Amino acid sequence: MTKQEIYPQRPMRFRDWWYQKKSQFYASKWVQDISARLPLLSRISRKEGEAIFQLMSGFVDTQILLTFVRTGALDKLRDRPKSIAQLASLIGTDAEAARVLCGAGQALGLVVVRKDQVSIARRGILVLTLPGISELIDHHSVLYSDLQDPVAFFGGQSERQLAHFWPYVFGAKDGLDAEDVSRYSDLMTKSQRMVAQDTLDAITLPKNGSWLDVGGGSGAFISEVLRRQNSIRATVFDLPGSNNGSGAHNFIPGSFFDDDLPSGFDVISLIRVLYDHSDDSITKLLTKVYNALPENGRLIVSEPMLGQNSPNRWGDTYFAIYTMAMNTGKTRSAIEIAEIMKKIGFSNPKIHRSKRPYVTQVIECWKK
Ligand SMILES: C[S@@+](CC[C@H](N)C(=O)[O-])C[C@H]1O[C@@H](n2cnc3c(N)ncnc32)[C@H](O)[C@@H]1O
């Protein structure tokens, strides 16, 4: 088959002509030179130049950040400033390398260098102390090694190591290995605080009744539910081995793919669960949730989502690529998820406005 047969050319329309002219206009060296000189246009072209530079250098930024976390440099600056030489000896580099690192760290807002003294900046303190952030930064080396050859990554020709970081991705009918669980569950538990805060701030908590957190892991989310409303009867459903059953909640072990969900709970939540799985799998899971809920039962879904009509850096770049690297995962927009909910029979999906879309976005719907 010729290229012409595969992609038959349609006749040129005004829209195509305009598209071509626009591309030629921006690509022209003359236009680029003039825009760099004229007052208003020069601002636009400078901003575009800066944005392209940032796109190009983003990997270097993440590696500087990783160095500050892995060497413990931020931690060592936590209580008092240090001289460059002191910091160098504490993190095991020579003074010149530490000077370059600190200059880069200052440009990224992590530290402040004055004369020969380095102190931690507000952003550095937040990186160090926000729960789960240092751990997240540290584990990104797995994702970045998967993206080493991005063309092979998008072509599906390279092995994706991130999938191994999350063992349940491959199915774990007989329960999870304790070492695997503690590796990822620590990361999930620490980063759960902000997710739980934003989720529970968005919705109205019931005063009592029963709540099942499906895929609730070690129980960090359900513990926050109980901290806010201790009259709720709370249960976590997750793979055997993922929860040690020591919290104030009950634990029911099982697989949401192989087993039915326990029924009769007034509220079911799925927190950072759907984006780990394919459309087929989540349709099956949401159908099980629908069947398990009583009439007027409520489903709460909370996880980072795509920007739908205006793609954004966290959803459409970070989480979309991250979940793709897990092999089975897929980040979706709130509208996509709401459509699947409606198809299954849920009513009135309500998409809450997200306070921190890079942390989570919340949708509620009801079985009516
Ligand atoms: C990304 S973690 C989210 C954990 C927790 N909800 C949170 O936000 O911190 C996904 C959770 O789904 C659980 N999970 C994965 N596959 C499962 C299955 N087939 N049945 C039950 N739970 C499963 C995992 O064990 C894990 O706890």
The ligand as an SDF file (V2000), in Angstrom:
LIG
                    3D

 27 29  0  0  0  0  0  0  0  0999 V2000
   -1.3810    3.2420   44.4850 C   0  0  0  0  0  0  0  0  0  0  0  0
   -1.8090    2.2590   45.8480 S   0  0  0  0  0  0  0  0  0  0  0  0
   -2.9150    3.3150   46.7200 C   0  0  0  0  0  0  0  0  0  0  0  0
   -3.0250    2.9850   48.1670 C   0  0  0  0  0  0  0  0  0  0  0  0
   -3.8840    3.9670   48.9690 C   0  0  0  0  0  0  0  0  0  0  0  0
   -5.2540    3.9890   48.5180 N   0  0  0  0  0  0  0  0  0  0  0  0
   -3.2740    5.3470   48.9040 C   0  0  0  0  0  0  0  0  0  0  0  0
   -3.7800    6.2290   48.2190 O   0  0  0  0  0  0  0  0  0  0  0  0
   -2.2380    5.5390   49.5690 O   0  0  0  0  0  0  0  0  0  0  0  0
   -2.9280    1.0770   45.1490 C   0  0  0  0  0  0  0  0  0  0  0  0
   -3.4700    0.1020   46.1620 C   0  0  0  0  0  0  0  0  0  0  0  0
   -4.3310   -0.8070   45.4790 O   0  0  0  0  0  0  0  0  0  0  0  0
   -4.0870   -2.1120   45.9960 C   0  0  0  0  0  0  0  0  0  0  0  0
   -4.4350   -3.1190   44.9880 N   0  0  0  0  0  0  0  0  0  0  0  0
   -3.8470   -3.3150   43.7870 C   0  0  0  0  0  0  0  0  0  0  0  0
   -4.4170   -4.3540   43.1540 N   0  0  0  0  0  0  0  0  0  0  0  0
   -5.3880   -4.8190   43.9900 C   0  0  0  0  0  0  0  0  0  0  0  0
   -6.3330   -5.8750   43.8860 C   0  0  0  0  0  0  0  0  0  0  0  0
   -6.3750   -6.6490   42.8100 N   0  0  0  0  0  0  0  0  0  0  0  0
   -7.2080   -6.0450   44.9070 N   0  0  0  0  0  0  0  0  0  0  0  0
   -7.1650   -5.2560   46.0170 C   0  0  0  0  0  0  0  0  0  0  0  0
   -6.2840   -4.2320   46.1570 N   0  0  0  0  0  0  0  0  0  0  0  0
   -5.4090   -4.0220   45.1510 C   0  0  0  0  0  0  0  0  0  0  0  0
   -2.5980   -2.1150   46.3050 C   0  0  0  0  0  0  0  0  0  0  0  0
   -2.2220   -3.1460   47.2060 O   0  0  0  0  0  0  0  0  0  0  0  0
   -2.4090   -0.7240   46.8680 C   0  0  0  0  0  0  0  0  0  0  0  0
   -2.6060   -0.6870   48.2530 O   0  0  0  0  0  0  0  0  0  0  0  0
  1  2  1  0
  2  3  1  0
  2 10  1  0
  3  4  1  0
  4  5  1  0
  5  6  1  0
  5  7  1  0
  7  8  2  0
  7  9  1  0
 10 11  1  0
 11 12  1  0
 11 26  1  0
 12 13  1  0
 13 14  1  0
 13 24  1  0
 14 15  1  0
 14 23  1  0
 15 16  2  0
 16 17  1  0
 17 18  1  0
 17 23  2  0
 18 19  1  0
 18 20  2  0
 20 21  1  0
 21 22  2  0
 22 23  1  0
 24 25  1  0
 24 26  1  0
 26 27  1  0
M  CHG  2   2   1   9  -1
M  END
$$$$
